Amino acid sequence: MVREQRDHDVRGPERRRADAQGPIGGELGRIQGLLREEVLKLRELMQQMKSIDVDARRLLSVLNDTVERFQRETGIAARFVTDLEEFDMPQRVCRELLRIVQEGLVNVRKHSQARHALVRLGSSQSLWTLSLEDDGKGFPFSGRLTLAEMDEIGKGPMIIKERVRLIGGELTVESNPGQGVRLEVTVLRGVEVPHEF
């Protein structure tokens, strides 16, 4: 008579945990990381494709939600700060400033290796000012460059530069390699934006 041999796991719990952390566990961790990255990319793509209907009444809450979502999804500590309450900003400027923040946060996630990010919106009598800063690795240059200077040397965030041009704004980027980046967008108040699209 042939005895049936049953397969059962005689390895202890420590051995099973060690196996999970071995080559198979490492590969699963790598696949999970890739999947998380692809989900974030898909969300960012959907966000870019989505039509944005934002005006001065909704801009502050949408910016706040955008920054909070970025923090939840990436684990990077992020804050939105403003001293504005009620203000009159053209809808096109609202829309482009929101897009600039979205693109800036995508860049922080993809390139900066930052632990913290800060988005700030303010105004003076003549200007709207939006800034985005992080404590990441910075751009491959040191110092403060204007939009024209970045164009001249072929540096800087291309999509953000184009969006700033669409609203007739100015952009400066201050980079401190190893210590972070500060982007500042300024837009004149009460001036017609160049063209509708």
Secondary structure, DSSP 8 states (H G I E B T S, - for coil): ----------S-HHHHHHHHHSHHHHHHHHHHHHHHHHHHHHHHHHHHHS-----HHHHHHHHHHHHHHHHHHH--EEEEEE--SS----HHHHHHHHHHHHHHHHHIIIII--SEEEEEEEE-SSEEEEEEEE-S---SS-EEEEHHHHHHHT-S-HHHHHHHHHTT-EEEEEEETTTEEEEEEEEETT---S---
